Amino acid sequence: MNDGWIVSGKVRAREEGDAVVVMIDGLTTQAKYYKPLVYEFFRKEWRGSRPAYGDFVVEIVMEHVGDPPWMDLDNLAKALLDAIKGYLFHDDAQVARLLVERREGERERITIRAFPRKS
């Protein structure tokens, strides 16, 4: 049972209420690696919600095991926002709140959660 997850390779996503959650397994120090990976997932596999207008909240969490990878979180955020733009929202200028966090976890992965901002 996949619990609503759409899975393709290292990327999986599902809708949780008005939010879309995307998980990417593994880490690399090259932020540019993630943009085509996530973009291709949305282009080929995603059949969920369509892009919406209005303000959005995007939360990005990079989980690592052991020492954190040497990566600028701002570059990671930019690559991921570029990848989901046009699929979850129309333009990354719609992101009214952005949280990007690095923390130790049980496995190496990146989780993106995007949802409309409530007024």
Backbone atoms as SQL, in Angstrom:
CREATE TABLE atoms (id INTEGER PRIMARY KEY, chain TEXT, resi INTEGER, resn TEXT, atom TEXT, x REAL, y REAL, z REAL);
INSERT INTO atoms VALUES
  (1, 'A', 1, 'MET', 'N', 0.842, -1.189, 0.000),
  (2, 'A', 1, 'MET', 'CA', 0.000, 0.000, 0.000),
  (3, 'A', 1, 'MET', 'C', 0.880, 1.243, 0.000),
  (4, 'A', 2, 'ASN', 'N', 0.580, 2.212, -0.856),
  (5, 'A', 2, 'ASN', 'CA', 1.459, 3.369, -0.983),
  (6, 'A', 2, 'ASN', 'C', 0.950, 4.598, -0.235),
  (7, 'A', 3, 'ASP', 'N', -0.173, 4.495, 0.465),
  (8, 'A', 3, 'ASP', 'CA', -0.717, 5.605, 1.264),
  (9, 'A', 3, 'ASP', 'C', -0.886, 6.896, 0.470),
  (10, 'A', 4, 'GLY', 'N', -1.215, 6.771, -0.802),
  (11, 'A', 4, 'GLY', 'CA', -1.443, 7.953, -1.625),
  (12, 'A', 4, 'GLY', 'C', -0.195, 8.535, -2.263),
  (13, 'A', 5, 'TRP', 'N', 0.950, 7.948, -2.005),
  (14, 'A', 5, 'TRP', 'CA', 2.193, 8.447, -2.587),
  (15, 'A', 5, 'TRP', 'C', 2.262, 8.086, -4.061),
  (16, 'A', 6, 'ILE', 'N', 2.682, 9.042, -4.865),
  (17, 'A', 6, 'ILE', 'CA', 3.058, 8.791, -6.254),
  (18, 'A', 6, 'ILE', 'C', 4.570, 8.702, -6.228),
  (19, 'A', 7, 'VAL', 'N', 5.118, 7.602, -6.714),
  (20, 'A', 7, 'VAL', 'CA', 6.547, 7.340, -6.577),
  (21, 'A', 7, 'VAL', 'C', 7.179, 7.151, -7.943),
  (22, 'A', 8, 'SER', 'N', 8.341, 7.779, -8.119),
  (23, 'A', 8, 'SER', 'CA', 9.146, 7.562, -9.325),
  (24, 'A', 8, 'SER', 'C', 10.607, 7.755, -8.957),
  (25, 'A', 9, 'GLY', 'N', 11.355, 6.675, -8.937),
  (26, 'A', 9, 'GLY', 'CA', 12.771, 6.763, -8.580),
  (27, 'A', 9, 'GLY', 'C', 12.954, 7.269, -7.162),
  (28, 'A', 10, 'LYS', 'N', 13.741, 8.311, -7.016),
  (29, 'A', 10, 'LYS', 'CA', 14.058, 8.862, -5.696),
  (30, 'A', 10, 'LYS', 'C', 13.021, 9.861, -5.198),
  (31, 'A', 11, 'VAL', 'N', 12.017, 10.169, -6.009),
  (32, 'A', 11, 'VAL', 'CA', 11.044, 11.207, -5.664),
  (33, 'A', 11, 'VAL', 'C', 9.677, 10.589, -5.432),
  (34, 'A', 12, 'ARG', 'N', 9.001, 11.064, -4.412),
  (35, 'A', 12, 'ARG', 'CA', 7.607, 10.685, -4.193),
  (36, 'A', 12, 'ARG', 'C', 6.847, 11.900, -3.679),
  (37, 'A', 13, 'ALA', 'N', 5.553, 11.916, -3.949),
  (38, 'A', 13, 'ALA', 'CA', 4.735, 13.057, -3.535),
  (39, 'A', 13, 'ALA', 'C', 3.309, 12.601, -3.268),
  (40, 'A', 14, 'ARG', 'N', 2.620, 13.373, -2.445),
  (41, 'A', 14, 'ARG', 'CA', 1.205, 13.131, -2.203),
  (42, 'A', 14, 'ARG', 'C', 0.569, 14.404, -1.678),
  (43, 'A', 15, 'GLU', 'N', -0.750, 14.433, -1.780),
  (44, 'A', 15, 'GLU', 'CA', -1.506, 15.544, -1.230),
  (45, 'A', 15, 'GLU', 'C', -1.924, 15.185, 0.186),
  (46, 'A', 16, 'GLU', 'N', -1.800, 16.153, 1.086),
  (47, 'A', 16, 'GLU', 'CA', -2.230, 16.007, 2.475),
  (48, 'A', 16, 'GLU', 'C', -3.108, 17.210, 2.782),
  (49, 'A', 17, 'GLY', 'N', -4.401, 17.064, 2.604),
  (50, 'A', 17, 'GLY', 'CA', -5.314, 18.196, 2.740),
  (51, 'A', 17, 'GLY', 'C', -5.031, 19.197, 1.639),
  (52, 'A', 18, 'ASP', 'N', -4.783, 20.462, 2.002),
  (53, 'A', 18, 'ASP', 'CA', -4.480, 21.476, 0.991),
  (54, 'A', 18, 'ASP', 'C', -2.980, 21.596, 0.721),
  (55, 'A', 19, 'ALA', 'N', -2.182, 20.714, 1.325),
  (56, 'A', 19, 'ALA', 'CA', -0.732, 20.742, 1.135),
  (57, 'A', 19, 'ALA', 'C', -0.295, 19.637, 0.174),
  (58, 'A', 20, 'VAL', 'N', 0.820, 19.880, -0.495),
  (59, 'A', 20, 'VAL', 'CA', 1.493, 18.848, -1.281),
  (60, 'A', 20, 'VAL', 'C', 2.835, 18.602, -0.608),
  (61, 'A', 21, 'VAL', 'N', 3.139, 17.334, -0.347),
  (62, 'A', 21, 'VAL', 'CA', 4.399, 16.948, 0.286),
  (63, 'A', 21, 'VAL', 'C', 5.213, 16.166, -0.735),
  (64, 'A', 22, 'VAL', 'N', 6.464, 16.571, -0.903),
  (65, 'A', 22, 'VAL', 'CA', 7.386, 15.920, -1.833),
  (66, 'A', 22, 'VAL', 'C', 8.584, 15.451, -1.028),
  (67, 'A', 23, 'MET', 'N', 8.984, 14.191, -1.197),
  (68, 'A', 23, 'MET', 'CA', 10.178, 13.663, -0.540),
  (69, 'A', 23, 'MET', 'C', 11.167, 13.184, -1.589),
  (70, 'A', 24, 'ILE', 'N', 12.418, 13.510, -1.355),
  (71, 'A', 24, 'ILE', 'CA', 13.506, 13.109, -2.247),
  (72, 'A', 24, 'ILE', 'C', 14.501, 12.324, -1.408),
  (73, 'A', 25, 'ASP', 'N', 14.748, 11.075, -1.771),
  (74, 'A', 25, 'ASP', 'CA', 15.687, 10.238, -1.037),
  (75, 'A', 25, 'ASP', 'C', 17.112, 10.556, -1.433),
  (76, 'A', 26, 'GLY', 'N', 18.002, 10.578, -0.441),
  (77, 'A', 26, 'GLY', 'CA', 19.422, 10.804, -0.676),
  (78, 'A', 26, 'GLY', 'C', 19.782, 12.271, -0.679),
  (79, 'A', 27, 'LEU', 'N', 21.066, 12.538, -0.516),
  (80, 'A', 27, 'LEU', 'CA', 21.581, 13.907, -0.526),
  (81, 'A', 27, 'LEU', 'C', 22.799, 13.991, -1.425),
  (82, 'A', 28, 'THR', 'N', 22.971, 15.146, -2.013),
  (83, 'A', 28, 'THR', 'CA', 24.190, 15.476, -2.736),
  (84, 'A', 28, 'THR', 'C', 24.531, 16.923, -2.407),
  (85, 'A', 29, 'THR', 'N', 25.780, 17.284, -2.532),
  (86, 'A', 29, 'THR', 'CA', 26.173, 18.668, -2.261),
  (87, 'A', 29, 'THR', 'C', 25.848, 19.588, -3.439),
  (88, 'A', 30, 'GLN', 'N', 25.423, 19.026, -4.546),
  (89, 'A', 30, 'GLN', 'CA', 25.122, 19.814, -5.728),
  (90, 'A', 30, 'GLN', 'C', 23.630, 20.152, -5.769),
  (91, 'A', 31, 'ALA', 'N', 23.271, 21.361, -5.350),
  (92, 'A', 31, 'ALA', 'CA', 21.865, 21.772, -5.328),
  (93, 'A', 31, 'ALA', 'C', 21.231, 21.677, -6.713),
  (94, 'A', 32, 'LYS', 'N', 22.028, 21.927, -7.758),
  (95, 'A', 32, 'LYS', 'CA', 21.493, 21.910, -9.124),
  (96, 'A', 32, 'LYS', 'C', 21.017, 20.520, -9.543),
  (97, 'A', 33, 'TYR', 'N', 21.437, 19.478, -8.847),
  (98, 'A', 33, 'TYR', 'CA', 21.005, 18.104, -9.128),
  (99, 'A', 33, 'TYR', 'C', 19.498, 17.944, -8.916),
  (100, 'A', 34, 'TYR', 'N', 18.945, 18.647, -7.939),
  (101, 'A', 34, 'TYR', 'CA', 17.557, 18.444, -7.540),
  (102, 'A', 34, 'TYR', 'C', 16.549, 19.047, -8.512),
  (103, 'A', 35, 'LYS', 'N', 16.904, 20.144, -9.154),
  (104, 'A', 35, 'LYS', 'CA', 15.935, 20.815, -10.026),
  (105, 'A', 35, 'LYS', 'C', 15.427, 19.898, -11.137),
  (106, 'A', 36, 'PRO', 'N', 16.289, 19.303, -11.965),
  (107, 'A', 36, 'PRO', 'CA', 15.766, 18.434, -13.027),
  (108, 'A', 36, 'PRO', 'C', 15.093, 17.173, -12.484),
  (109, 'A', 37, 'LEU', 'N', 15.572, 16.657, -11.364),
  (110, 'A', 37, 'LEU', 'CA', 14.995, 15.456, -10.770),
  (111, 'A', 37, 'LEU', 'C', 13.535, 15.697, -10.381),
  (112, 'A', 38, 'VAL', 'N', 13.276, 16.774, -9.647),
  (113, 'A', 38, 'VAL', 'CA', 11.926, 17.089, -9.189),
  (114, 'A', 38, 'VAL', 'C', 11.058, 17.564, -10.353),
  (115, 'A', 39, 'TYR', 'N', 11.627, 18.392, -11.213),
  (116, 'A', 39, 'TYR', 'CA', 10.882, 18.894, -12.373),
  (117, 'A', 39, 'TYR', 'C', 10.375, 17.730, -13.230),
  (118, 'A', 40, 'GLU', 'N', 11.232, 16.768, -13.516),
  (119, 'A', 40, 'GLU', 'CA', 10.843, 15.625, -14.349),
  (120, 'A', 40, 'GLU', 'C', 9.774, 14.786, -13.658),
  (121, 'A', 41, 'PHE', 'N', 9.871, 14.644, -12.345),
  (122, 'A', 41, 'PHE', 'CA', 8.835, 13.920, -11.615),
  (123, 'A', 41, 'PHE', 'C', 7.477, 14.591, -11.830),
  (124, 'A', 42, 'PHE', 'N', 7.411, 15.902, -11.628),
  (125, 'A', 42, 'PHE', 'CA', 6.140, 16.597, -11.794),
  (126, 'A', 42, 'PHE', 'C', 5.666, 16.558, -13.247),
  (127, 'A', 43, 'ARG', 'N', 6.578, 16.694, -14.171),
  (128, 'A', 43, 'ARG', 'CA', 6.204, 16.695, -15.586),
  (129, 'A', 43, 'ARG', 'C', 5.657, 15.340, -16.021),
  (130, 'A', 44, 'LYS', 'N', 6.273, 14.253, -15.563),
  (131, 'A', 44, 'LYS', 'CA', 5.916, 12.921, -16.051),
  (132, 'A', 44, 'LYS', 'C', 4.928, 12.166, -15.165),
  (133, 'A', 45, 'GLU', 'N', 4.987, 12.352, -13.857),
  (134, 'A', 45, 'GLU', 'CA', 4.244, 11.486, -12.941),
  (135, 'A', 45, 'GLU', 'C', 3.075, 12.163, -12.227),
  (136, 'A', 46, 'TRP', 'N', 3.175, 13.442, -11.943),
  (137, 'A', 46, 'TRP', 'CA', 2.196, 14.102, -11.072),
  (138, 'A', 46, 'TRP', 'C', 0.861, 14.268, -11.761),
  (139, 'A', 47, 'ARG', 'N', -0.175, 13.798, -11.122),
  (140, 'A', 47, 'ARG', 'CA', -1.533, 13.956, -11.622),
  (141, 'A', 47, 'ARG', 'C', -2.415, 14.585, -10.549),
  (142, 'A', 48, 'GLY', 'N', -1.799, 15.144, -9.532),
  (143, 'A', 48, 'GLY', 'CA', -2.534, 15.744, -8.420),
  (144, 'A', 48, 'GLY', 'C', -2.966, 17.166, -8.722),
  (145, 'A', 49, 'SER', 'N', -2.991, 17.974, -7.690),
  (146, 'A', 49, 'SER', 'CA', -3.485, 19.349, -7.800),
  (147, 'A', 49, 'SER', 'C', -2.729, 20.119, -8.876),
  (148, 'A', 50, 'ARG', 'N', -3.394, 21.090, -9.439),
  (149, 'A', 50, 'ARG', 'CA', -2.825, 21.960, -10.462),
  (150, 'A', 50, 'ARG', 'C', -2.331, 23.240, -9.803),
  (151, 'A', 51, 'PRO', 'N', -1.523, 24.016, -10.493),
  (152, 'A', 51, 'PRO', 'CA', -1.007, 25.247, -9.889),
  (153, 'A', 51, 'PRO', 'C', -2.137, 26.204, -9.513),
  (154, 'A', 52, 'ALA', 'N', -1.921, 26.932, -8.443),
  (155, 'A', 52, 'ALA', 'CA', -2.937, 27.855, -7.935),
  (156, 'A', 52, 'ALA', 'C', -2.335, 29.250, -7.802),
  (157, 'A', 53, 'TYR', 'N', -3.215, 30.221, -7.698),
  (158, 'A', 53, 'TYR', 'CA', -2.795, 31.607, -7.453),
  (159, 'A', 53, 'TYR', 'C', -2.907, 31.894, -5.963),
  (160, 'A', 54, 'GLY', 'N', -2.373, 33.018, -5.547),
  (161, 'A', 54, 'GLY', 'CA', -2.408, 33.404, -4.144),
  (162, 'A', 54, 'GLY', 'C', -1.077, 33.121, -3.476),
  (163, 'A', 55, 'ASP', 'N', -0.995, 33.499, -2.215),
  (164, 'A', 55, 'ASP', 'CA', 0.238, 33.317, -1.453),
  (165, 'A', 55, 'ASP', 'C', 0.387, 31.875, -0.980),
  (166, 'A', 56, 'PHE', 'N', 1.647, 31.418, -0.954),
  (167, 'A', 56, 'PHE', 'CA', 1.971, 30.065, -0.511),
  (168, 'A', 56, 'PHE', 'C', 3.003, 30.082, 0.607),
  (169, 'A', 57, 'VAL', 'N', 2.960, 29.039, 1.406),
  (170, 'A', 57, 'VAL', 'CA', 3.992, 28.735, 2.389),
  (171, 'A', 57, 'VAL', 'C', 4.734, 27.512, 1.869),
  (172, 'A', 58, 'VAL', 'N', 6.063, 27.570, 1.875),
  (173, 'A', 58, 'VAL', 'CA', 6.871, 26.424, 1.462),
  (174, 'A', 58, 'VAL', 'C', 7.859, 26.128, 2.590),
  (175, 'A', 59, 'GLU', 'N', 7.844, 24.876, 3.020),
  (176, 'A', 59, 'GLU', 'CA', 8.774, 24.414, 4.052),
  (177, 'A', 59, 'GLU', 'C', 9.672, 23.350, 3.430),
  (178, 'A', 60, 'ILE', 'N', 10.975, 23.546, 3.554),
  (179, 'A', 60, 'ILE', 'CA', 11.954, 22.605, 3.006),
  (180, 'A', 60, 'ILE', 'C', 12.836, 22.138, 4.154),
  (181, 'A', 61, 'VAL', 'N', 12.917, 20.820, 4.341),
  (182, 'A', 61, 'VAL', 'CA', 13.752, 20.255, 5.398),
  (183, 'A', 61, 'VAL', 'C', 14.736, 19.288, 4.760),
  (184, 'A', 62, 'MET', 'N', 16.033, 19.526, 5.000),
  (185, 'A', 62, 'MET', 'CA', 17.076, 18.615, 4.566),
  (186, 'A', 62, 'MET', 'C', 17.510, 17.811, 5.788),
  (187, 'A', 63, 'GLU', 'N', 17.303, 16.500, 5.737),
  (188, 'A', 63, 'GLU', 'CA', 17.725, 15.632, 6.832),
  (189, 'A', 63, 'GLU', 'C', 19.012, 14.925, 6.431),
  (190, 'A', 64, 'HIS', 'N', 19.960, 14.898, 7.352),
  (191, 'A', 64, 'HIS', 'CA', 21.241, 14.244, 7.084),
  (192, 'A', 64, 'HIS', 'C', 21.566, 13.275, 8.202),
  (193, 'A', 65, 'VAL', 'N', 22.451, 12.321, 7.923),
  (194, 'A', 65, 'VAL', 'CA', 22.954, 11.375, 8.902),
  (195, 'A', 65, 'VAL', 'C', 24.425, 11.700, 9.083),
  (196, 'A', 66, 'GLY', 'N', 24.851, 11.886, 10.321),
  (197, 'A', 66, 'GLY', 'CA', 26.243, 12.249, 10.574),
  (198, 'A', 66, 'GLY', 'C', 26.469, 13.720, 10.282),
  (199, 'A', 67, 'ASP', 'N', 27.675, 14.044, 9.818),
  (200, 'A', 67, 'ASP', 'CA', 27.996, 15.441, 9.532),
  (201, 'A', 67, 'ASP', 'C', 27.119, 15.958, 8.395),
  (202, 'A', 68, 'PRO', 'N', 26.653, 17.209, 8.528),
  (203, 'A', 68, 'PRO', 'CA', 25.824, 17.763, 7.450),
  (204, 'A', 68, 'PRO', 'C', 26.632, 17.980, 6.180),
  (205, 'A', 69, 'PRO', 'N', 25.998, 17.806, 5.016),
  (206, 'A', 69, 'PRO', 'CA', 26.711, 18.069, 3.756),
  (207, 'A', 69, 'PRO', 'C', 27.019, 19.552, 3.631),
  (208, 'A', 70, 'TRP', 'N', 28.096, 19.851, 2.931),
  (209, 'A', 70, 'TRP', 'CA', 28.526, 21.230, 2.731),
  (210, 'A', 70, 'TRP', 'C', 27.729, 21.815, 1.573),
  (211, 'A', 71, 'MET', 'N', 26.553, 22.374, 1.904),
  (212, 'A', 71, 'MET', 'CA', 25.670, 22.898, 0.871),
  (213, 'A', 71, 'MET', 'C', 25.005, 24.163, 1.383),
  (214, 'A', 72, 'ASP', 'N', 24.925, 25.176, 0.521),
  (215, 'A', 72, 'ASP', 'CA', 24.212, 26.400, 0.873),
  (216, 'A', 72, 'ASP', 'C', 22.718, 26.142, 0.769),
  (217, 'A', 73, 'LEU', 'N', 22.005, 26.321, 1.867),
  (218, 'A', 73, 'LEU', 'CA', 20.571, 26.065, 1.872),
  (219, 'A', 73, 'LEU', 'C', 19.811, 27.001, 0.948),
  (220, 'A', 74, 'ASP', 'N', 20.322, 28.230, 0.753),
  (221, 'A', 74, 'ASP', 'CA', 19.633, 29.154, -0.152),
  (222, 'A', 74, 'ASP', 'C', 19.674, 28.648, -1.591),
  (223, 'A', 75, 'ASN', 'N', 20.779, 28.022, -1.986),
  (224, 'A', 75, 'ASN', 'CA', 20.862, 27.450, -3.338),
  (225, 'A', 75, 'ASN', 'C', 19.929, 26.254, -3.485),
  (226, 'A', 76, 'LEU', 'N', 19.841, 25.437, -2.435),
  (227, 'A', 76, 'LEU', 'CA', 18.923, 24.303, -2.448),
  (228, 'A', 76, 'LEU', 'C', 17.488, 24.792, -2.593),
  (229, 'A', 77, 'ALA', 'N', 17.119, 25.799, -1.809),
  (230, 'A', 77, 'ALA', 'CA', 15.754, 26.336, -1.852),
  (231, 'A', 77, 'ALA', 'C', 15.429, 26.871, -3.241),
  (232, 'A', 78, 'LYS', 'N', 16.336, 27.614, -3.835),
  (233, 'A', 78, 'LYS', 'CA', 16.098, 28.188, -5.157),
  (234, 'A', 78, 'LYS', 'C', 15.893, 27.091, -6.209),
  (235, 'A', 79, 'ALA', 'N', 16.722, 26.061, -6.179),
  (236, 'A', 79, 'ALA', 'CA', 16.597, 24.964, -7.141),
  (237, 'A', 79, 'ALA', 'C', 15.256, 24.249, -6.977),
  (238, 'A', 80, 'LEU', 'N', 14.845, 24.014, -5.737),
  (239, 'A', 80, 'LEU', 'CA', 13.585, 23.307, -5.503),
  (240, 'A', 80, 'LEU', 'C', 12.378, 24.167, -5.848),
  (241, 'A', 81, 'LEU', 'N', 12.428, 25.457, -5.532),
  (242, 'A', 81, 'LEU', 'CA', 11.326, 26.351, -5.897),
  (243, 'A', 81, 'LEU', 'C', 11.182, 26.427, -7.415),
  (244, 'A', 82, 'ASP', 'N', 12.298, 26.493, -8.119),
  (245, 'A', 82, 'ASP', 'CA', 12.253, 26.505, -9.584),
  (246, 'A', 82, 'ASP', 'C', 11.641, 25.213, -10.122),
  (247, 'A', 83, 'ALA', 'N', 11.908, 24.093, -9.460),
  (248, 'A', 83, 'ALA', 'CA', 11.406, 22.799, -9.930),
  (249, 'A', 83, 'ALA', 'C', 9.907, 22.643, -9.725),
  (250, 'A', 84, 'ILE', 'N', 9.349, 23.189, -8.639),
  (251, 'A', 84, 'ILE', 'CA', 7.920, 22.999, -8.358),
  (252, 'A', 84, 'ILE', 'C', 7.052, 24.118, -8.925),
  (253, 'A', 85, 'LYS', 'N', 7.691, 25.200, -9.335),
  (254, 'A', 85, 'LYS', 'CA', 6.942, 26.314, -9.948),
  (255, 'A', 85, 'LYS', 'C', 6.280, 25.826, -11.235),
  (256, 'A', 86, 'GLY', 'N', 5.027, 26.208, -11.403),
  (257, 'A', 86, 'GLY', 'CA', 4.265, 25.755, -12.552),
  (258, 'A', 86, 'GLY', 'C', 3.498, 24.473, -12.289),
  (259, 'A', 87, 'TYR', 'N', 3.789, 23.827, -11.153),
  (260, 'A', 87, 'TYR', 'CA', 3.078, 22.602, -10.778),
  (261, 'A', 87, 'TYR', 'C', 2.283, 22.798, -9.491),
  (262, 'A', 88, 'LEU', 'N', 2.863, 23.483, -8.503),
  (263, 'A', 88, 'LEU', 'CA', 2.148, 23.728, -7.251),
  (264, 'A', 88, 'LEU', 'C', 1.648, 25.162, -7.156),
  (265, 'A', 89, 'PHE', 'N', 2.373, 26.081, -7.755),
  (266, 'A', 89, 'PHE', 'CA', 1.960, 27.477, -7.873),
  (267, 'A', 89, 'PHE', 'C', 2.509, 27.989, -9.189),
  (268, 'A', 90, 'HIS', 'N', 2.028, 29.135, -9.622),
  (269, 'A', 90, 'HIS', 'CA', 2.413, 29.637, -10.950),
  (270, 'A', 90, 'HIS', 'C', 3.798, 30.259, -10.985),
  (271, 'A', 91, 'ASP', 'N', 4.188, 30.936, -9.913),
  (272, 'A', 91, 'ASP', 'CA', 5.461, 31.654, -9.905),
  (273, 'A', 91, 'ASP', 'C', 6.005, 31.664, -8.486),
  (274, 'A', 92, 'ASP', 'N', 7.326, 31.556, -8.331),
  (275, 'A', 92, 'ASP', 'CA', 7.869, 31.533, -6.975),
  (276, 'A', 92, 'ASP', 'C', 7.743, 32.875, -6.254),
  (277, 'A', 93, 'ALA', 'N', 7.318, 33.913, -6.958),
  (278, 'A', 93, 'ALA', 'CA', 6.998, 35.181, -6.297),
  (279, 'A', 93, 'ALA', 'C', 5.772, 35.037, -5.395),
  (280, 'A', 94, 'GLN', 'N', 5.007, 33.952, -5.564),
  (281, 'A', 94, 'GLN', 'CA', 3.842, 33.682, -4.723),
  (282, 'A', 94, 'GLN', 'C', 4.227, 33.146, -3.348),
  (283, 'A', 95, 'VAL', 'N', 5.488, 32.790, -3.157),
  (284, 'A', 95, 'VAL', 'CA', 5.927, 32.255, -1.869),
  (285, 'A', 95, 'VAL', 'C', 6.045, 33.413, -0.882),
  (286, 'A', 96, 'ALA', 'N', 5.091, 33.448, 0.058),
  (287, 'A', 96, 'ALA', 'CA', 5.032, 34.530, 1.046),
  (288, 'A', 96, 'ALA', 'C', 5.797, 34.159, 2.319),
  (289, 'A', 97, 'ARG', 'N', 5.988, 32.869, 2.533),
  (290, 'A', 97, 'ARG', 'CA', 6.746, 32.395, 3.696),
  (291, 'A', 97, 'ARG', 'C', 7.549, 31.191, 3.255),
  (292, 'A', 98, 'LEU', 'N', 8.857, 31.230, 3.562),
  (293, 'A', 98, 'LEU', 'CA', 9.754, 30.155, 3.165),
  (294, 'A', 98, 'LEU', 'C', 10.589, 29.760, 4.374),
  (295, 'A', 99, 'LEU', 'N', 10.509, 28.491, 4.739),
  (296, 'A', 99, 'LEU', 'CA', 11.317, 27.954, 5.819),
  (297, 'A', 99, 'LEU', 'C', 12.238, 26.904, 5.218),
  (298, 'A', 100, 'VAL', 'N', 13.534, 27.058, 5.424),
  (299, 'A', 100, 'VAL', 'CA', 14.506, 26.085, 4.941),
  (300, 'A', 100, 'VAL', 'C', 15.346, 25.673, 6.143),
  (301, 'A', 101, 'GLU', 'N', 15.376, 24.385, 6.406),
  (302, 'A', 101, 'GLU', 'CA', 16.011, 23.879, 7.618),
  (303, 'A', 101, 'GLU', 'C', 16.877, 22.680, 7.301),
  (304, 'A', 102, 'ARG', 'N', 18.011, 22.587, 8.008),
  (305, 'A', 102, 'ARG', 'CA', 18.878, 21.410, 7.937),
  (306, 'A', 102, 'ARG', 'C', 18.874, 20.798, 9.333),
  (307, 'A', 103, 'ARG', 'N', 18.657, 19.473, 9.402),
  (308, 'A', 103, 'ARG', 'CA', 18.670, 18.824, 10.714),
  (309, 'A', 103, 'ARG', 'C', 19.085, 17.372, 10.568),
  (310, 'A', 104, 'GLU', 'N', 19.564, 16.801, 11.658),
  (311, 'A', 104, 'GLU', 'CA', 19.932, 15.395, 11.661),
  (312, 'A', 104, 'GLU', 'C', 18.663, 14.561, 11.654),
  (313, 'A', 105, 'GLY', 'N', 18.676, 13.479, 10.893),
  (314, 'A', 105, 'GLY', 'CA', 17.507, 12.620, 10.783),
  (315, 'A', 105, 'GLY', 'C', 17.909, 11.160, 10.764),
  (316, 'A', 106, 'GLU', 'N', 16.923, 10.300, 10.544),
  (317, 'A', 106, 'GLU', 'CA', 17.169, 8.864, 10.489),
  (318, 'A', 106, 'GLU', 'C', 17.667, 8.415, 9.131),
  (319, 'A', 107, 'ARG', 'N', 17.409, 9.240, 8.100),
  (320, 'A', 107, 'ARG', 'CA', 17.867, 8.922, 6.751),
  (321, 'A', 107, 'ARG', 'C', 18.141, 10.227, 6.022),
  (322, 'A', 108, 'GLU', 'N', 18.905, 10.134, 4.954),
  (323, 'A', 108, 'GLU', 'CA', 19.207, 11.329, 4.165),
  (324, 'A', 108, 'GLU', 'C', 18.093, 11.567, 3.170),
  (325, 'A', 109, 'ARG', 'N', 17.435, 12.716, 3.298),
  (326, 'A', 109, 'ARG', 'CA', 16.346, 13.053, 2.392),
  (327, 'A', 109, 'ARG', 'C', 16.009, 14.531, 2.508),
  (328, 'A', 110, 'ILE', 'N', 15.244, 14.978, 1.523),
  (329, 'A', 110, 'ILE', 'CA', 14.725, 16.337, 1.512),
  (330, 'A', 110, 'ILE', 'C', 13.215, 16.233, 1.448),
  (331, 'A', 111, 'THR', 'N', 12.550, 17.006, 2.280),
  (332, 'A', 111, 'THR', 'CA', 11.091, 17.055, 2.274),
  (333, 'A', 111, 'THR', 'C', 10.648, 18.477, 1.970),
  (334, 'A', 112, 'ILE', 'N', 9.746, 18.596, 1.025),
  (335, 'A', 112, 'ILE', 'CA', 9.165, 19.888, 0.658),
  (336, 'A', 112, 'ILE', 'C', 7.680, 19.807, 0.984),
  (337, 'A', 113, 'ARG', 'N', 7.174, 20.808, 1.658),
  (338, 'A', 113, 'ARG', 'CA', 5.725, 20.890, 1.934),
  (339, 'A', 113, 'ARG', 'C', 5.271, 22.263, 1.492),
  (340, 'A', 114, 'ALA', 'N', 4.320, 22.307, 0.568),
  (341, 'A', 114, 'ALA', 'CA', 3.814, 23.573, 0.026),
  (342, 'A', 114, 'ALA', 'C', 2.303, 23.621, 0.203),
  (343, 'A', 115, 'PHE', 'N', 1.804, 24.768, 0.674),
  (344, 'A', 115, 'PHE', 'CA', 0.371, 24.915, 0.883),
  (345, 'A', 115, 'PHE', 'C', -0.018, 26.384, 0.819),
  (346, 'A', 116, 'PRO', 'N', -1.275, 26.656, 0.483),
  (347, 'A', 116, 'PRO', 'CA', -1.727, 28.052, 0.412),
  (348, 'A', 116, 'PRO', 'C', -1.637, 28.709, 1.790),
  (349, 'A', 117, 'ARG', 'N', -1.228, 29.961, 1.797),
  (350, 'A', 117, 'ARG', 'CA', -1.147, 30.707, 3.056),
  (351, 'A', 117, 'ARG', 'C', -2.531, 31.202, 3.424),
  (352, 'A', 118, 'LYS', 'N', -2.902, 30.939, 4.659),
  (353, 'A', 118, 'LYS', 'CA', -4.198, 31.418, 5.151),
  (354, 'A', 118, 'LYS', 'C', -4.053, 32.885, 5.550),
  (355, 'A', 119, 'SER', 'N', -5.079, 33.690, 5.259),
  (356, 'A', 119, 'SER', 'CA', -4.983, 35.113, 5.606),
  (357, 'A', 119, 'SER', 'C', -5.340, 35.376, 7.041);
